[in-house]
Amino acid sequence: MSTLNLTLLTDLYELTMMQGYFETNSNETVIFDAFYRNNPCGNGYAIAAGLDQVIDYINNLRFSPEDIEYLRSLGIFHEPFLEYLKDFRFEGDIYAIPEGSVMFPHEPMLKVIAPIMQAQLVETAILTILNHQSLIATKSARVVQAARGDGIMEFGLRRAQGPDAGVYGARAAMIAGCVGTSNVLAGQMFDVPVKGTHAHSWIMSFPDEYTAFKRYSELYPNACLLLVDTYDTLRSGVPNAIRVFREMREAGQELKGYGIRLDSGDLAYMSKKARAMLDEAGFEDAIISASSDLDENLIASLKTQGAAITSWGVGTNMITSKDCPAFGGVYKLAAVLDDSTGKFIPKIKLSENTDKITNPGNKKILRIYDKASGKIRADLICLEDEDYDPAKDLIIFDPIETWKKTKIKGGSYELRELLVQVFRKGECVYTSPSVMDIRDYCEQEKNTLWPETRRLTNPHDVYVDLSDKLYAIKSELLNQMGKASLAN
């Protein structure tokens, strides 16, 4: 996967449009925004992920001779255009919200400023990368939230939609707060902790359960987590595990990272019974880990029931985001450069669906923090050249229900610009942090959310408002479109 040429990872119409622009000599500089319209999984926010792979994709964007020959074989591309592709390079600017950041609907998570042929080509790959990884990061953040500080291990590789989804899904899950992954390739590629125990087949391959446990403890004395539900959890599995732990202690072995794993049955009941058995035997610090088709809702329910589980292995439902399988990010034209003035002309997409009307122009995002608590008050989408003084009062308003206004007193808030420059004139000017550093940053980001926004059910929405100037431009364009429609 690491050597795969992704240049043709695009929809055919991106290339046919490119040829159209090429043959009509239309290659003006434009701005495209990548954003999403609704938080996935019923969440109150999303987690940005995937930027590192976007950087890798842009850095290696080259049409190989094999690519050119394949396009020629389709019979729809002309030789002058194919010749142009031989020397194709991305030469534009890209701005993005850093990985691990919390983000909200309608604000640009990535902005491309480039000649339209270049900006058009990169649409599909950027969306598939950001959509998938931001989805899994957001789903994983929900699972981590439900665990209330317990460790979440990502165990989803075998159920992921292919190797790429398994590897980059594991990366996204780590960003969102997982403590480790079972995916060894992800561990190697991203330098993240790998964790695991053993399968039922290990137990079944020995003459009896005790012998299987005993042999495992000899091999891995400092990570002896025993799967106890192969035959009978409470009558066989837990007693045999206790027997092995007792023999380890009697042999002078220091017990650390040890315990049991439950993978079936009533996890609340089984864990409480197992906890009592372990405690009575003197193994109060033994870990009780659980797996078995877990998700954030089941984990939250088990926590409410007082389950004695402190470590959770989550696979299918997290790596696939089973209940919400798509992120829904889109990529829309926002402005076209007027060469005569050197200024961008705002562009807008209309729709019968109000939520699908785009925000025009060259924009940035200012995050407004409550100074006393450090929590997010709102996000403000404004024009690139707008500046605000945090010492002055700030009035923000809902861009749909405009009568809803909030006055934030000067001196009570702080501002941070979210988009950072990633590419300048085709050269990468941004260095991605390590995954574990992004994970730490993501934890800080989640802590800037109010508890009401982090609720798993019916979370409070964070306001994403438009500046007065941006709202005025959007309204004017809508009025112009309305007049043109009446004239026709």
ChimeraX attribute file (.defattr): number of C-alpha atoms within 10 A of each C-alpha:
attribute: neighborCount
match mode: 1-to-1
recipient: residues
	/A:1	8
	/A:2	8
	/A:3	6
	/A:4	7
	/A:5	15
	/A:6	17
	/A:7	17
	/A:8	20
	/A:9	15
	/A:10	18
	/A:11	13
	/A:12	13
	/A:13	11
	/A:14	18
	/A:15	18
	/A:16	14
	/A:17	15
	/A:18	21
	/A:19	22
	/A:20	16
	/A:21	15
	/A:22	16
	/A:23	13
	/A:24	9
	/A:25	9
	/A:26	14
	/A:27	17
	/A:28	14
	/A:29	20
	/A:30	27
	/A:31	28
	/A:32	26
	/A:33	28
	/A:34	23
	/A:35	24
	/A:36	22
	/A:37	15
	/A:38	18
	/A:39	20
	/A:40	23
	/A:41	21
	/A:42	16
	/A:43	21
	/A:44	26
	/A:45	25
	/A:46	27
	/A:47	28
	/A:48	29
	/A:49	33
	/A:50	25
	/A:51	23
	/A:52	18
	/A:53	17
	/A:54	19
	/A:55	19
	/A:56	13
	/A:57	19
	/A:58	22
	/A:59	15
	/A:60	16
	/A:61	18
	/A:62	19
	/A:63	20
	/A:64	15
	/A:65	11
	/A:66	9
	/A:67	17
	/A:68	17
	/A:69	12
	/A:70	12
	/A:71	17
	/A:72	14
	/A:73	10
	/A:74	8
	/A:75	8
	/A:76	10
	/A:77	16
	/A:78	12
	/A:79	11
	/A:80	11
	/A:81	15
	/A:82	18
	/A:83	11
	/A:84	12
	/A:85	17
	/A:86	14
	/A:87	10
	/A:88	13
	/A:89	15
	/A:90	21
	/A:91	17
	/A:92	20
	/A:93	21
	/A:94	26
	/A:95	21
	/A:96	20
	/A:97	24
	/A:98	27
	/A:99	27
	/A:100	31
	/A:101	24
	/A:102	23
	/A:103	26
	/A:104	24
	/A:105	20
	/A:106	23
	/A:107	25
	/A:108	28
	/A:109	26
	/A:110	24
	/A:111	28
	/A:112	28
	/A:113	25
	/A:114	25
	/A:115	20
	/A:116	23
	/A:117	22
	/A:118	21
	/A:119	25
	/A:120	22
	/A:121	24
	/A:122	23
	/A:123	21
	/A:124	17
	/A:125	20
	/A:126	24
	/A:127	22
	/A:128	18
	/A:129	19
	/A:130	24
	/A:131	22
	/A:132	23
	/A:133	29
	/A:134	29
	/A:135	32
	/A:136	36
	/A:137	31
	/A:138	30
	/A:139	32
	/A:140	31
	/A:141	29
	/A:142	25
	/A:143	28
	/A:144	24
	/A:145	21
	/A:146	23
	/A:147	23
	/A:148	12
	/A:149	11
	/A:150	15
	/A:151	17
	/A:152	26
	/A:153	27
	/A:154	28
	/A:155	25
	/A:156	24
	/A:157	24
	/A:158	14
	/A:159	16
	/A:160	21
	/A:161	14
	/A:162	10
	/A:163	14
	/A:164	13
	/A:165	21
	/A:166	22
	/A:167	23
	/A:168	22
	/A:169	31
	/A:170	35
	/A:171	30
	/A:172	32
	/A:173	31
	/A:174	30
	/A:175	34
	/A:176	34
	/A:177	27
	/A:178	26
	/A:179	21
	/A:180	22
	/A:181	28
	/A:182	21
	/A:183	22
	/A:184	16
	/A:185	16
	/A:186	21
	/A:187	18
	/A:188	11
	/A:189	12
	/A:190	17
	/A:191	14
	/A:192	22
	/A:193	18
	/A:194	18
	/A:195	17
	/A:196	15
	/A:197	14
	/A:198	13
	/A:199	11
	/A:200	14
	/A:201	9
	/A:202	14
	/A:203	22
	/A:204	13
	/A:205	10
	/A:206	13
	/A:207	9
	/A:208	11
	/A:209	20
	/A:210	19
	/A:211	14
	/A:212	17
	/A:213	25
	/A:214	20
	/A:215	13
	/A:216	20
	/A:217	21
	/A:218	12
	/A:219	11
	/A:220	13
	/A:221	19
	/A:222	14
	/A:223	17
	/A:224	26
	/A:225	25
	/A:226	29
	/A:227	25
	/A:228	27
	/A:229	21
	/A:230	18
	/A:231	14
	/A:232	11
	/A:233	22
	/A:234	16
	/A:235	11
	/A:236	15
	/A:237	24
	/A:238	25
	/A:239	19
	/A:240	21
	/A:241	25
	/A:242	20
	/A:243	15
	/A:244	22
	/A:245	26
	/A:246	16
	/A:247	14
	/A:248	17
	/A:249	11
	/A:250	10
	/A:251	9
	/A:252	8
	/A:253	13
	/A:254	12
	/A:255	18
	/A:256	14
	/A:257	14
	/A:258	22
	/A:259	24
	/A:260	26
	/A:261	26
	/A:262	26
	/A:263	20
	/A:264	15
	/A:265	12
	/A:266	11
	/A:267	21
	/A:268	19
	/A:269	15
	/A:270	19
	/A:271	26
	/A:272	17
	/A:273	17
	/A:274	22
	/A:275	23
	/A:276	15
	/A:277	17
	/A:278	23
	/A:279	13
	/A:280	10
	/A:281	14
	/A:282	13
	/A:283	18
	/A:284	13
	/A:285	14
	/A:286	21
	/A:287	22
	/A:288	23
	/A:289	24
	/A:290	25
	/A:291	18
	/A:292	15
	/A:293	14
	/A:294	18
	/A:295	26
	/A:296	21
	/A:297	15
	/A:298	14
	/A:299	24
	/A:300	16
	/A:301	13
	/A:302	20
	/A:303	17
	/A:304	10
	/A:305	13
	/A:306	12
	/A:307	20
	/A:308	22
	/A:309	25
	/A:310	18
	/A:311	19
	/A:312	26
	/A:313	26
	/A:314	25
	/A:315	25
	/A:316	20
	/A:317	22
	/A:318	30
	/A:319	31
	/A:320	23
	/A:321	24
	/A:322	14
	/A:323	13
	/A:324	14
	/A:325	16
	/A:326	16
	/A:327	24
	/A:328	16
	/A:329	22
	/A:330	19
	/A:331	20
	/A:332	20
	/A:333	23
	/A:334	25
	/A:335	23
	/A:336	22
	/A:337	18
	/A:338	13
	/A:339	10
	/A:340	6
	/A:341	8
	/A:342	8
	/A:343	12
	/A:344	17
	/A:345	16
	/A:346	20
	/A:347	20
	/A:348	19
	/A:349	15
	/A:350	13
	/A:351	10
	/A:352	7
	/A:353	7
	/A:354	9
	/A:355	12
	/A:356	13
	/A:357	15
	/A:358	19
	/A:359	26
	/A:360	24
	/A:361	25
	/A:362	24
	/A:363	22
	/A:364	21
	/A:365	23
	/A:366	21
	/A:367	19
	/A:368	21
	/A:369	20
	/A:370	17
	/A:371	14
	/A:372	9
	/A:373	11
	/A:374	15
	/A:375	18
	/A:376	21
	/A:377	20
	/A:378	18
	/A:379	24
	/A:380	21
	/A:381	23
	/A:382	23
	/A:383	19
	/A:384	12
	/A:385	8
	/A:386	11
	/A:387	9
	/A:388	10
	/A:389	12
	/A:390	16
	/A:391	12
	/A:392	13
	/A:393	15
	/A:394	15
	/A:395	12
	/A:396	21
	/A:397	19
	/A:398	14
	/A:399	16
	/A:400	11
	/A:401	8
	/A:402	10
	/A:403	9
	/A:404	10
	/A:405	13
	/A:406	11
	/A:407	10
	/A:408	17
	/A:409	13
	/A:410	13
	/A:411	13
	/A:412	15
	/A:413	24
	/A:414	19
	/A:415	18
	/A:416	11
	/A:417	14
	/A:418	20
	/A:419	19
	/A:420	16
	/A:421	16
	/A:422	24
	/A:423	22
	/A:424	16
	/A:425	13
	/A:426	16
	/A:427	15
	/A:428	16
	/A:429	13
	/A:430	15
	/A:431	9
	/A:432	14
	/A:433	13
	/A:434	14
	/A:435	20
	/A:436	18
	/A:437	13
	/A:438	21
	/A:439	24
	/A:440	15
	/A:441	20
	/A:442	24
	/A:443	18
	/A:444	14
	/A:445	17
	/A:446	22
	/A:447	15
	/A:448	17
	/A:449	19
	/A:450	17
	/A:451	12
	/A:452	14
	/A:453	17
	/A:454	21
	/A:455	16
	/A:456	18
	/A:457	13
	/A:458	12
	/A:459	16
	/A:460	15
	/A:461	16
	/A:462	19
	/A:463	17
	/A:464	22
	/A:465	24
	/A:466	23
	/A:467	16
	/A:468	16
	/A:469	12
	/A:470	22
	/A:471	18
	/A:472	12
	/A:473	17
	/A:474	21
	/A:475	12
	/A:476	12
	/A:477	18
	/A:478	16
	/A:479	12
	/A:480	11
	/A:481	15
	/A:482	11
	/A:483	11
	/A:484	10
	/A:485	9
	/A:486	7
	/A:487	7
	/A:488	5
